[in-house]
């Protein structure tokens, strides 16, 4: 094999120093922007580096300076548009601040999260943003905090961990949204979440995710405010893949006393719930009402448009990255972070309860009559 086809050797600091006619130490100081170096030497070194297409060895530089200019981000599900939008806010802000982002997905598995945090620490990230799978089992995050490594929590809190947390408290908006459903006459309101649990939800269930705990607490408060019993039998956790979510939805709508309204805890769940409703040949909101968390463009393109609880997800990512960068740089957190509040956006997917009996048995066998369709011609509103 000819030398022209062989892999080019990486350009080193010594190569740059030789081309610039300076010592290796002078070149290193000029390239690293530290220590004393004259303007003339710096100009020659930077010109040589550009000519040679020099790229710094980030690992070596991090070992010398203690800084890698990278941020580690750990989330539960990168397929979930909620985390996708939050991560976009993080990466946009990090890039402006001169930081790169290493993203790790955990599938909401506690062991995977523990491993991910350790891997990122081994890679010498300057700080971590974590959306914890559990708000109770957080010993690994406690160790990060005690080590002094900058840490910010995203979307969920961690019990007893005094670190900055960027999240929307959804108890209040969940109460408002549930009251809206109750005012329309609904009493059988279902809630579907992917949160893993060992047993069916009941009054004694300890919910380990602060996010889901707040949403359920808001629902229960609304029922209590109206002197109504909370439908514990309609809360379904462990909604894993699309098939399991569709099955759960079918079960909820085929009960002897079926759900008349369904609340999806995120956008991925929502898509599978809508698919199941369509499979059953049911219409929204004539046969069943629907409400979901987070507002994405597609929720305004359906027929009817969907009622949603909108959260400032991108702003949450921006705020998390901003807070972490301030920690890394030893500065106080900014006082001008945007208020992070959710709001109920009422569209067309909630109506009064249907007088229908439970879902038709034949629909359970795969009826695909179009009770609910996506429309690319609907106007945004």
N, C-alpha and C positions, 0 to 999 in steps of 0.2 A: 504494500500500500504506500502510495507516495506521501510525502510530508504535507502536500497541499490538502489531502483528504483527511489527515489526522486531526484530532480534536485540538483546538488552539489552547495553549496553556493560559490560565488566568493571569491577568496582569497584577503584579504585586506592588506594594509600597516601594520596594527596592527598585523596581523598574521605573516608577514615576520619579524617584529621587535621582536615578541615573540620567533620565531624559532632561530633568530640570537642572542638573548640575549642582545638587545640594546633598546634604547628608540624609540618611534614612530617617533620623530623628526629626530633622527639620520638616521633611515631607510628611511624616506622620502627624506632627503638630498642625501643619497647614491643612491637611485633609480632614483631621478630626476637629479643627477649629478650637484647639485648646493650647495653653502654654504661650510662651513668647515667640513670635516669629515676625520678621519684618514684612512690610507690604510688598517689597520687591520679591522676596522669596515666596510669599504666598501666591503672588500673581504668576510666577514661573511654574510653581507646583500645580496650580489649578489648570493652567494652560496645557501642561504636559499630561495631566490626568485626562483632560478632554480629548487630547490628541490620541492617547492610547486606549480610550474608551474604558478607563479604569472604573471598577465598581468595588466599593469597600466590602471587606469581609465582616458582615454584621455580627457573627458570633465572636470573632476576635475583638471587635470594637466593644461589644457588650461586656466582654471579660475585662477590658481595660477601663471602661467608664462606669460599669455597673448598670448601664442603661441599654435596653435593646430597641427602644422606640416601637414596641409592639404591645398590643392590648389583647388579652385573652377573653373570649366571649363564650359562655356556656349556656345553651338553651335546650329546651325539651324536645322541640320538633321543628326543624327548619322547613318542613312542608307546610306548616301552619302559617297562613298569611299574616297572622298577628306577629309572630316572631320574625317573619321576613321583613315586614315594614319597620319593626323596631330595630332590627339589625341594620337596615339601610340608614336609619337615623344615626346609629352608632358609627358606622363606617364613614359616612359623609363628614361627621364631626371629627372623627379621628384623623382623617386625611387632611383636613384643614389645619389640625394641630401638629402635623408631622408624624403621625403614628400609623402603623399598619395593624390590621386586625387578624387574629387567628380564631376561627369559629369552630366550635365543636358541638355536635348534636348528641343528645343522650337518650332519645326516645323516652324521656321521663323516667328513666331507670336510675335508682339511687346509686347502685354500684358503678354504673357508667359515668355518673356525674363525679363521683369520688375519683375515679381513674382520670377523667378529663381534667379536673383541677390539678392533679399531680403532674400530668403530662405538661400542662401549660406552665406550671411552676418550674419544671425541669428545663423548659425552653427559655427560661429567664424572662418571661413577659414582665412588663413594668407594673401591670395591675390587672385585675380581673373584674368582669361584669358577669354575674351569674343569675339566672332565673331558676331558683332552687326547686327541685322536684318535690321536696318535702319542706314544710315550714317548721317541722318538729325535729327531724333527724338531720342536724346541721353541724355535727362535730367537726367535719372536715373544713367547713367554712370558719368555724371558731378558731381552728389552728392557723388558717390563713390570716385572720384578723390579729391573732396573738403574735404572729411572726412580723407584723408591721407592714406586710405587703398591701398596697392599696386595693380596696375591695368595695364594689357597689353592687347592690342587689337590684334586679329588674323584675317588675311585675308582681313579685311575691315577697312577703316578709319572711324573716326567720326569727323564731322565738328566742328571746334573750341575747340576740346578737346586735350590739350597738353600732351598726354600720349604716351608711346612707342607703336608703331604699327609695327607688323611683317607681312608684306604682299609683294607680288610681284606686281609692277606696270605693269599692262597688256596692257596699251595703245599702247606701242611700238610694242609688239609682236602681238597684234591684227592687227595692221596696216600692219606688215610684212606678216601675214597669209592671210589677205584679198588681199594684193597685189599679193600674190602667186596665189590665185583664179582668180584674174583679169587677170593675165598674161596667165592663161590657157584658157581665153576667157569667163569666167563667168561674167554675169552682174546681174543675178537674184539670189542673195545670201541671204538665210534665216538665221535667228538667233533665237534660242528658249531658253527661260529662265523661271525658276519657280518664278521669282520676281513678287510679287503681285503689280498690278496696277489697278486703277479705270477705266481707259479708254484705248482704243487701242493706240499703240505707234505712235507718230507723232513728227514733228520737235520741237514742244513746250513742249513735255513731260519732266518733271523733274524726273530723275532716282534717287531714294533715296539710292541705294546700290552703293558704290564706285566701287566695283568689276565689276558689270554689266555696270556701267557708263563708266568705262575705256575701256571695251571691245567694246562697241558701239561707243565710241569716236574714237578708233583706226580704226574701220571699216569705219566710216564716213570720216576720214582723207584720207584713201586710195582711196575711191571713188572720193573725192575732188581733190586729187593729179592728178588723171587721167581725170579730167573734166567730171566726170560721175555723174548722179543723184543717190542719195542714195535710195535704195528700202525700204522706210519706211513701206510699206504694208506687207513686209516679216518678220518684227520683231514681234515675238509673245511672250508676257509675260503671266503670270498667268498659266503657264504649270504645273498643279498640279500633279495628280496621273498618273499612266501609261496609263490609258484609254484616259485621256485628251491629253496627249502628242502624242499618236497614232493618235487621231482625228485631232490634229493640223497639224501633219506631212502629213496626207492624204489630208487635205485642201490645204496645201502649194503646194503639188505635183499635185493637180487636178485643179488648177487655169487655166484660159484661157491662161495666161502668167505665167507658173509655175516656181517655184524655180528650178534652175539647180544645186545648191549646198546648203547643209544644214550644219550649224554650231551649235553644241550642247554645251551649257554652262557648262555641267558637265557630269560625267559618268552615273548617273542614267537616265538622260534625253536621253543620247546616246543610251542606251539599248532599250528604248521604240521607239526611232526614227528608229533604225535598224529593230525592229520588224514590224513597220508600212511599211517600205520599202519592207520587205520580203512579208508581207501580200498583197501588191500591185503587186507582181510578178515582181518587178523591180530589176535591177542589179546595183551594185556599182563597178566601177565608170561609167559603160557604159551608164546607164540611169540617174543616179544622183550621184554627188560627195558628199563626207561626210568628215567633220573635227570636232574634239571635243577637249575640254579642259581636261587636265590631261592624264597621261600615266600610264596605269595599264597593268599587265601581259596579260590579255585577249585581249587587243587591238592588240597584236602581234600574237595572235592565230587565228584570223579571216581570212577569204579568201574573199577579199585581206586583208592584215594587214592595220590598220587604221592610217591615218595621224593625228597627235595630236599636241597640244600645251602642252608641258611637263612643269610642275612646280615642284620645289623642296619641295613638300608638307611635307614630313617627317622632313626635315631640318627646315621648318617653325615652326613646333611644338617644335622641340628642341630649336630653337632660342627664341620662346615665353616663354617656361619654364625657360630657362637660364636667360633671362632678368627679369622675375618675381622673381625668387629666389634671384637674386642680389638685387632687390628692397627690398625684405623681410628682407634680411640680412644687409641692409644699405650700400651696396657696389655699386660702379659705374658699369654701364653696361659694359660688356666686349667689347673690341675693335676688337676682333678676330672672330666675328660672320661671318659665311659664306655669300658670296654674294648671294642674292636671286634673280635669274633671270630665266625667262622662255625661252624656245626655241621651234622652230617649227621643228618637226621630220616628214620628208616627207616619206610616205610609198606608199601604193597602192590604197588608196581610193579617190584620186582626179585625174580626167581626164578632157578632154575638154567637153564642154556642149553637151548634147545629142540633136539630131535633132528631138527627139520624140515629138509627140503632148502631151497634158495633159494625166494624168493617165487613163488607160482604165476604163470605168464605171463598167464593170463587176468585176474588181479587187476590187472595193470598197465594193462589197458584200461578200468579204471574200476569194478571191483567195489566196491560200497558196503555189503557185509554188515557189520553192526555188531559188529566185533570189539572196539571200545572206545567207550564212551559216556560222556557227561556226565550226571550224575544230580543233580537238585535235591532229592532226598529223602535222600541219604546224610547220615549224622550227621557232624558235625565231630569230629575226633579228634586 
